Amino acid sequence: MDQRQEQLHAILTAAPMVPVLTIDDVAIAVPLGKALVAGGLTALEVTLRTPAALDCIRAIAAEVEGANVGAGTVLDAKQYEAAAKAGATFVVSPGATPNLIAAGKDSAVPFLPGVNTAGEAMTLSDAGFPTLKFFPAEPAGGLAYIKALAAPLPDIRFCPTGGITMKNAPDYLALPNIVCVGGTWVTPAAAMKAGDWGTITRLASEAAALKA
């Protein structure tokens, strides 16, 4: 395992759950990040799905002590570079292309590429990425599918994302090939809109207490 993969493993294993965040307003990025870190969730994936995303990454990286802010929904090498310049400490993609794989190899910022088949997992592992995002987890076969990958692919670890909830997260985390889970349940829309950071910290604490 190279240094970047060691860094990624440390980031992802700091807590059993990675919040996947889609933030429209940069003004809430820092209080949201602080609320999540206060609850024990330190790896925060900010998706590049809004115009404010890169500014949110910059703000969290600069102002939220203890956070490892990552960039999610990275689709090409240009976005990868922009995320790294914004201060992202890891980069996440829903899938992998040759250009993204090349960017992940070239960058100092570790890469968590997305897969949902055994063949994709083998290809990415051969390319030097043994830790992968399994997406979309539930629609792609869920617990039974990822459990079945453990025996033939014993050296690959997954972070399943997509349809993961507080209810089914423990079942995923009990599997030997799961490093953590990703989800959105700790940031309900109503709490985000109201700035109810206490509720978000409480939900984050419950998620952080799950056993990886």
N, C-alpha and C positions, 0 to 999 in steps of 0.2 A: 504494500500500500504506500503510495507516494505521499509527500507532505500535504498536498492539497486534499487528498482523500482522508488523511488523518484529521485535518482541520474540519472537514465536512462531518466526519463521524463524531467529532467532539461537539460540534454545534447541534447536531440532530439528536444526540443522546443526552444532552443537558436536561431535557424534559421529554416526557412521552408523547407530547402533542405539539404540532406546529400550527399556529393559527394562520389561515389563508385569508388575507385582507384585501378587499377592494375598496379603496378610499377615494372619494370624490373631492374632498375638501382638505387641503394641506393643514388648515387650522386645527383639525382634530388629530392629526398624525401623532404629535408628541404626547398629548394626554392619553390617547389610546394606547400608544406604546408603553407608557409608564404604567397604565392600569394592568396591562398584560404581564409585564415584567414583575410588578408587585405581586401578582398571583402565581409567579413561578414559571411562566412561559417566556423563554428568552430568545428562541429562534422565531422570528416573525417574517412571514412571506408576504410582501406587498406585490400584488399582481400589477402588471403593466397594462391594465385594462382601462385606465382613466388618464386624462391629460395631466392630472396632478401626481401621478404615481412616482415619477423620478424625484420631484420636489419632496414628496413624503419620505422617500428613502433617505434623501439628504438630511431632512430634519430629524428623523429618528436616529440616524447614524451619528449626528452631531450632538443631540440633546437627551437621548434616552440611555442613561447609564445601565450597563449590563445587557443591553439588547444586541443580538446578532440579526441585523435586518437583511433579508434576502430579497431578490427580485424574482417574481413569478411570472408565468405566461410569457417567458422570453422566447421569441419565435425565430430570431435570426442573429447573425454575428454583430450587426450594428446595435441592436438592443442590448446584447451581451456587454459590449464595450461601454455603452451609455450607463448601464446599471453599475458596472465596475467603477466608472468615474464618479457616479453619484454616491458611492460608499457602500454598496452592497457587499456583504461578506460571503454570500453564496448566491448562486443563480439556479433557477428551476425552470424547466420547460415541460409542456404537456406531452411532447414527443421529441424525437431527435432526427436531425438531418445531417448530411455530411458536413455542411458548413458550420452547424452548431457544434458538432463533435470537434471539429478543428478549432473553433473558438474556445471550447472548453479545455482543449489541450494546450493552447497558447496562453491563456489567461492565468494570472496568479490567483484569481477568484475561483474557488471550487464550484463544480457543476453537478447538479442533481437532475439528470435527464429523465424524461418520462417514457415509460414502456407499458404495454399491456399484453405482450405475448412472450413465450419462451424464447423465440428466435430473436426478438428485439433485445431481450435481456442478455442473451449470449453475445450478441454483436457488441453491445455497449460494454459488457464485462471484458471482452477481448480488446476493446479500445482503451481500457484502463479505468473504467467507471463501474466498480463493483457494488456501489450503493445507488439505488435507482428509485425514482418515483413510480409507483404503480397507479396509473390513471386511465380512465375513470374507474376506480376500484369496484364499486358495486355493480355498475352496468357491465363491466368487463369480466365478471365471473365471481367477484367477491371473495369471501373467506375460503370457500372450497377451492377456488382456482389458485389463489396465492399459496394455500397450504400444499397443494399438489406440486408446486414448483420447488418446494424445499428439498425433496429427495434428489431429483436430478441436477439441481443447481445449488448445491450446499454452500457455496462461497459467496452467493449474491444476497444482498440485503435490500429490503424494500421499505419505502415510506408510502403506504397506500393513502390516496386522496380521492375524494369523489364519492359522496354518499356515506361518509364516516360520521357517526354521531356518538354522543356520550354513551348511548346504550350498546352499540356494537363495537366501540373502540376496544374494550377489554378483550373481546374474542380475537381481534387482530393482534393486539399486543402480546397475547399468550403464545403466538407462533414464534418459532425460533428464527425465522428469516425476516422478522419485522424489526426495524430499528426505531421507528416512531410512526405516528399517524398524522395526517394533515386534515384539517377541517375548519368549518366556519361557525360551529355552534356556540363558541364562546363570545362571539360578537353579534348578537341578535340585532336586527335592523332597528327595532324600537329603542334599544339601549344606545346604539350608536347615534341615532337621530337626537335623542334627548340628552346626550352627554352623560349618561348614567354610568360613570366609570366604576362606581362601587359594585354594580351588578356584574360588569365585565371582569373585574378583579375576582369576584366570588366564583364566577364560572371558570375563570382561568385556574383558580386554586383547586377546584374540583378536578379539572383536567390534569393538572400537574401531579395530582395524587394518584393517578392511574399508574399501574405497574407496567413498565416497559420490559 
